[in-house]
Amino acid sequence: MRADDSIQYEPVEMPEQEPPDLGWLEDLFKAIGDLLGPVGEALGLSWPVLKWIMIGLAVAGLLFLLWRLLAPVFARSPVSEAADEDWAPARAEALALLDEADRLAAEGRYDEATHLLLRRSVGQIAAARPEWVEPSSTARELAALPALPEAARAAFRVIAERVESSLFALRHLGREDWDAARAAYAEFALQKLPGRTA
Protein backbone atom coordinates (compact mmCIF):
# COMPACT_ATOMS: atom_id res chain seq x y z
CA MET A 1 0.00 0.00 0.00
CA ARG A 2 2.86 2.36 0.74
CA ALA A 3 4.00 1.96 -2.86
CA ASP A 4 0.63 3.16 -4.20
CA ASP A 5 1.06 6.84 -5.18
CA SER A 6 -2.68 7.48 -5.19
CA ILE A 7 -2.72 7.21 -1.38
CA GLN A 8 -1.24 10.12 0.51
CA TYR A 9 0.50 9.51 3.82
CA GLU A 10 2.46 12.73 4.29
CA PRO A 11 0.82 15.82 5.86
CA VAL A 12 -0.11 18.52 3.36
CA GLU A 13 1.05 22.05 4.07
CA MET A 14 -1.68 24.59 3.51
CA PRO A 15 -0.59 28.00 2.32
CA GLU A 16 -1.33 30.77 4.78
CA GLN A 17 -4.17 33.10 3.81
CA GLU A 18 -4.65 36.58 5.01
CA PRO A 19 -7.88 37.16 6.89
CA PRO A 20 -10.50 39.00 4.84
CA ASP A 21 -10.64 42.74 5.30
CA LEU A 22 -13.77 43.48 7.31
CA GLY A 23 -12.98 47.10 7.86
CA TRP A 24 -16.02 48.16 5.87
CA LEU A 25 -18.29 46.17 8.23
CA GLU A 26 -16.73 47.84 11.25
CA ASP A 27 -17.25 51.21 9.58
CA LEU A 28 -20.91 50.35 8.95
CA PHE A 29 -21.51 49.39 12.58
CA LYS A 30 -19.74 52.53 13.73
CA ALA A 31 -21.90 54.70 11.45
CA ILE A 32 -25.08 53.03 12.76
CA GLY A 33 -23.87 53.51 16.33
CA ASP A 34 -23.13 57.18 15.66
CA LEU A 35 -26.57 57.61 14.11
CA LEU A 36 -28.58 55.79 16.79
CA GLY A 37 -26.42 56.74 19.77
CA PRO A 38 -28.25 60.02 20.48
CA VAL A 39 -31.63 58.27 20.17
CA GLY A 40 -30.56 55.64 22.71
CA GLU A 41 -29.26 58.29 25.07
CA ALA A 42 -32.51 60.28 24.78
CA LEU A 43 -34.56 57.15 25.46
CA GLY A 44 -32.37 56.28 28.43
CA LEU A 45 -32.71 59.74 29.90
CA SER A 46 -36.47 59.91 29.31
CA TRP A 47 -37.20 56.35 30.48
CA PRO A 48 -39.09 57.35 33.67
CA VAL A 49 -41.57 59.40 31.61
CA LEU A 50 -41.63 56.94 28.70
CA LYS A 51 -42.37 54.06 31.08
CA TRP A 52 -45.54 55.78 32.36
CA ILE A 53 -46.66 56.64 28.82
CA MET A 54 -46.30 52.99 27.79
CA ILE A 55 -48.18 51.79 30.90
CA GLY A 56 -50.94 54.33 30.16
CA LEU A 57 -51.23 53.12 26.55
CA ALA A 58 -51.41 49.49 27.70
CA VAL A 59 -54.15 50.30 30.22
CA ALA A 60 -56.08 52.31 27.59
CA GLY A 61 -55.83 49.38 25.16
CA LEU A 62 -57.07 46.96 27.80
CA LEU A 63 -60.01 49.21 28.70
CA PHE A 64 -60.92 49.57 25.01
CA LEU A 65 -60.84 45.78 24.59
CA LEU A 66 -63.06 45.29 27.66
CA TRP A 67 -65.47 47.93 26.38
CA ARG A 68 -65.74 46.17 22.99
CA LEU A 69 -66.41 42.84 24.71
CA LEU A 70 -68.89 44.09 27.31
CA ALA A 71 -70.72 46.86 25.41
CA PRO A 72 -73.29 44.45 23.87
CA VAL A 73 -74.12 43.10 27.33
CA PHE A 74 -74.75 46.57 28.77
CA ALA A 75 -76.60 47.70 25.63
CA ARG A 76 -79.42 45.28 26.41
CA SER A 77 -81.48 47.50 28.62
CA PRO A 78 -84.73 46.39 30.28
CA VAL A 79 -86.59 48.67 27.86
CA SER A 80 -85.21 46.84 24.82
CA GLU A 81 -86.10 43.47 26.39
CA ALA A 82 -89.65 44.52 27.19
CA ALA A 83 -92.32 43.09 24.96
CA ASP A 84 -93.43 45.25 22.06
CA GLU A 85 -97.12 44.41 22.28
CA ASP A 86 -97.95 46.61 19.28
CA TRP A 87 -95.86 44.65 16.80
CA ALA A 88 -97.57 42.43 14.26
CA PRO A 89 -96.88 41.79 10.58
CA ALA A 90 -98.73 43.92 8.05
CA ARG A 91 -102.23 42.55 7.45
CA ALA A 92 -101.77 42.34 3.65
CA GLU A 93 -98.48 40.50 4.10
CA ALA A 94 -100.04 38.07 6.59
CA LEU A 95 -103.00 37.38 4.28
CA ALA A 96 -100.68 36.80 1.31
CA LEU A 97 -98.63 34.34 3.37
CA LEU A 98 -101.75 32.49 4.52
CA ASP A 99 -103.04 32.30 0.92
CA GLU A 100 -99.77 30.79 -0.29
CA ALA A 101 -99.60 28.34 2.60
CA ASP A 102 -103.30 27.44 2.14
CA ARG A 103 -102.59 26.46 -1.48
CA LEU A 104 -99.86 24.06 -0.33
CA ALA A 105 -102.13 22.63 2.37
CA ALA A 106 -104.97 22.17 -0.16
CA GLU A 107 -102.61 19.89 -2.08
CA GLY A 108 -101.96 17.88 1.08
CA ARG A 109 -98.45 19.35 1.49
CA TYR A 110 -98.89 20.17 5.17
CA ASP A 111 -95.18 19.91 6.01
CA GLU A 112 -94.29 22.51 3.37
CA ALA A 113 -97.18 24.77 4.31
CA THR A 114 -96.25 24.77 8.01
CA HIS A 115 -92.57 25.27 7.25
CA LEU A 116 -93.47 28.17 4.95
CA LEU A 117 -95.39 29.82 7.80
CA LEU A 118 -92.38 29.51 10.07
CA ARG A 119 -89.79 30.76 7.57
CA ARG A 120 -91.83 33.74 6.45
CA SER A 121 -92.71 34.63 10.04
CA VAL A 122 -89.03 34.75 10.93
CA GLY A 123 -88.49 36.91 7.84
CA GLN A 124 -91.29 39.26 8.92
CA ILE A 125 -89.75 39.68 12.36
CA ALA A 126 -86.26 40.17 10.94
CA ALA A 127 -87.51 42.82 8.52
CA ALA A 128 -89.47 44.71 11.18
CA ARG A 129 -87.07 44.33 14.12
CA PRO A 130 -83.60 43.26 12.89
CA GLU A 131 -82.18 43.60 16.39
CA TRP A 132 -84.39 40.73 17.57
CA VAL A 133 -83.13 38.13 15.09
CA GLU A 134 -79.53 36.91 14.95
CA PRO A 135 -78.37 34.87 11.95
CA SER A 136 -78.11 31.85 14.27
CA SER A 137 -81.54 32.35 15.94
CA THR A 138 -83.71 29.26 16.11
CA ALA A 139 -87.49 29.15 16.17
CA ARG A 140 -87.34 28.02 19.81
CA GLU A 141 -85.22 31.03 20.72
CA LEU A 142 -87.66 33.34 18.95
CA ALA A 143 -90.57 31.69 20.73
CA ALA A 144 -88.91 32.60 24.05
CA LEU A 145 -87.83 36.12 23.04
CA PRO A 146 -89.12 38.53 25.72
CA ALA A 147 -89.38 41.41 23.20
CA LEU A 148 -92.01 39.56 21.14
CA PRO A 149 -95.65 39.96 22.08
CA GLU A 150 -97.04 36.98 24.01
CA ALA A 151 -99.37 36.15 21.09
CA ALA A 152 -96.38 35.96 18.73
CA ARG A 153 -94.43 33.76 21.13
CA ALA A 154 -97.41 31.41 21.48
CA ALA A 155 -97.84 31.24 17.69
CA PHE A 156 -94.14 30.53 17.21
CA ARG A 157 -94.24 27.75 19.80
CA VAL A 158 -97.12 26.01 18.04
CA ILE A 159 -95.62 26.36 14.55
CA ALA A 160 -92.04 25.53 15.64
CA GLU A 161 -93.08 22.34 17.46
CA ARG A 162 -94.72 21.02 14.33
CA VAL A 163 -91.87 21.99 12.01
CA GLU A 164 -89.36 20.38 14.36
CA SER A 165 -91.31 17.14 14.47
CA SER A 166 -91.50 17.21 10.67
CA LEU A 167 -87.82 17.98 10.08
CA PHE A 168 -86.12 16.22 12.97
CA ALA A 169 -88.50 13.43 13.97
CA LEU A 170 -89.23 12.76 10.28
CA ARG A 171 -92.95 12.65 11.03
CA HIS A 172 -95.24 13.83 8.26
CA LEU A 173 -97.65 16.49 9.41
CA GLY A 174 -101.36 15.90 9.07
CA ARG A 175 -104.34 18.16 8.60
CA GLU A 176 -104.68 18.68 12.39
CA ASP A 177 -101.07 19.91 12.60
CA TRP A 178 -101.61 22.36 9.76
CA ASP A 179 -104.89 23.62 11.24
CA ALA A 180 -103.20 24.25 14.60
CA ALA A 181 -100.22 26.06 13.03
CA ARG A 182 -102.44 28.14 10.74
CA ALA A 183 -104.83 29.08 13.51
CA ALA A 184 -101.94 30.14 15.78
CA TYR A 185 -100.44 32.35 13.06
CA ALA A 186 -103.78 33.83 12.00
CA GLU A 187 -104.82 34.56 15.57
CA PHE A 188 -101.65 36.54 16.14
CA ALA A 189 -101.03 38.10 12.71
CA LEU A 190 -104.63 39.02 11.99
CA GLN A 191 -105.34 39.99 15.59
CA LYS A 192 -108.13 37.44 15.99
CA LEU A 193 -109.91 38.47 12.81
CA PRO A 194 -111.29 35.48 10.89
CA GLY A 195 -109.00 34.06 8.22
CA ARG A 196 -109.79 31.94 5.23
CA THR A 197 -109.04 28.21 5.62
CA ALA A 198 -107.89 25.90 2.88
Secondary structure, 3 states (H helix, E strand, C coil): CCCCCCCCCCCCCCCCCCCCCCHHHHHHHHHHHHHHHHHHHHHHHCHHHHHHHHHHHHHHHHHHHHHHHHHHHHHCCHHHHCCCCCCCCCHHHHHHHHHHHHHHHHCCCHHHHHHHHHHHHHHHHHHHCHHHCCCCCCHHHHHCCCCCCHHHHHHHHHHHHHHHHHHCCCCCCCHHHHHHHHHHHHHHHCCCCCCCCC
